[in-house]
Amino acid sequence: MMTVYAIGGCLAALLLATGLTPLVKKFAIKVGAVDVPNARKVHTRIMPRMGGLAIFAAFVLTLLGLMLFIPDTLLGSSRDANLVKALLAGGSIIILIGALDDRVELSAKAKLLGQIVAACVVVFGFDLTVDFVNVPFGDKYLFIETWVAIPLTIFWIVGVTNAINLIDGLDGLAAGVSAIAIATILVMAIFMGNPVIILLCAILLGSIIGFLFFNFHPAKIFMGDSGSLFLGFSLAVLSMLGFKQIAIMSFITPLLIIGVPLSDTFFAIVRRWLQKKPIFAPDKGHLHHCLRELGFSHRKTVLIIYGIAAFFGVLAVIQSVAASHDANWVTLVVICVLLVSLQLGAEVIGIVSKTRKPMLNILHRLRMKVHAESRSK
């Protein structure tokens, strides 16, 4: 029965987002929530933002509408109910902060404070924390003490929220990557038989797809911080089930789900550290900037990053299935493939440095050595 609600919710949210986005666009223009081009931005004309309001409204209206018809027996445990309430309460705070920033451009400290407040609502208001971690090599259950679990959960929520915000640099990029991550969680929830997560992911996925009709290149509206922060917050909360479902996943799985924004943020920190720049200083060295410099068009760049996000999603699903069968060797293979792919990819596109390419240099020397040996024969 929950499958029917999930499919219906996805379609309803998609239609709602499609209908609401043009209205939000007019509202954004009316209140002056527009994005003006500058040296760091790719677009060349003034664009309305605040599109995240359409995603949030479609998600909330669909969810509340379905809750009127869904029997209490299908909602699962009290923790599942708390998860729904936490998403709505914390998401409301996040969307308010994001919408204000889209209009008046809040300071970084003000936005961070709002994110911390939303995270604290999740942790203290609804008692959702990372209590257990499934460690793939060693003891199956690793209990986390409360004094560690609380700051870890807050750090996770704030970190993922900002990671999505950082990749919002091209038309449809953050929305598409978030949709792929949500779809990944949806697949895992189906494997786990978690009806509440299935419902939440299906509704959120429909909301994002409906908005993408207007946000994919050439975009008619930007999601703004209201959208990127809300999607980041939602991903952070939903991906926490990767820590809680200890029989199915390991701590690696949530990292894979948000692999694109997380790796882009990591490489940005390393890049700025090597260049002796402030870690939070903006630059044009992010993944989408590097791909554009390699000559890819706007649309192709976004599609390539979609492909990378899907690659991470597949690895996450493989890892979760392997963890459920105690196949630790698969986890080892996934980690090795991930690390090699990240390093090679970073060197090829120059996301960390245009000159430092140790792995490519090693491969080049090996190829030259093999070539020389073949010629000597």
Secondary structure, DSSP 4 states (H G I P E B T S, - for coil): -HHHHHHHHHHHHHHHHHHHHHHHHHHHHHHT-EE---TT-S--S-EE--THHHHHHHHHHHHHHHHTTS-GGGS-SHHHHHHHHHHHHHHHHHHHHHHHHHHH---HHHHHHHHHHHHHIIIIIH-----EE--SSS-S-EE--HHHHHHHHHHHHHHHHHHHHHT--STTHHHHHHHHHHHHHHHHHHHHT-HHHHHHHHHHHHHHHHHHHHHSSSPSS--HHHHHHHHHHHHHHHHTHHHH-TTT--THHHHHHTHHHHHHHHHHHHHHHHTT--TT---S-SHHHHHHHTT--HHHHHHHHHHHHHHHHHHHHHHHHHHHTT-HHHHHHHHHHHHHHHHHHHHHHTSS-SS--HHHHHHHHHHHHHHHHHHH-
